[in-house]
Amino acid sequence: MKFKKLVSGVAMLALSTILLAACGGDKKDDTSASSSTASSSTAVADSSSTADSFVMGELKDGEYKLEEKNYNNGYRVVFTIVVKDGKITESKYDNVNEEGKSKVDDADYNKKMEKVAKTSPEKYIPELNKALLEKQNPSDIDTITGATHSTDSFKEYAKQLIEAAEKGDTKTIEIDNQVEK
């Protein structure tokens, strides 16, 4: 039964990815604001979202954490940034299952997503983490084709962590990503 749910969940994620990729074209010339919902793992933001116009203040040193409460298709986001000397020195964004295993290490999932979306968590998760370290601002991170939803979630969650770092608030941010069953 669990295997059937897992296969069904992976199939739904693949279909969602296809839909989002088809609908999520690059809209750099669109200046209308779109809304993104920080409390939902299904939030989708286009290039004119608030994450793209994010202005950063001074960051206070420390470790800042964010976690989704619920599992969506067997995974939930865990995200930590470390700030040292006012700069983000570590970015650890990941999707983990109930056993704490990373989506990066799920060979079957990666293979299926690669076939459909031409990318996979083993590729885009390290790329997103690296981009945040290099750019320091989530609004400067380019959307990864085939991982639009994940990029948008990453950028929104990075923004929330940076806002906590500006305040020096090291309390874990909990995202109530209500998932329909």
Beta strands, then each sheet from edge to edge (+ up, - down):
strand 1: 62-68
strand 2: 76-84
strand 3: 87-96
strand 4: 173-175
sheet 1: 3+ 2- 1+ 4+
end
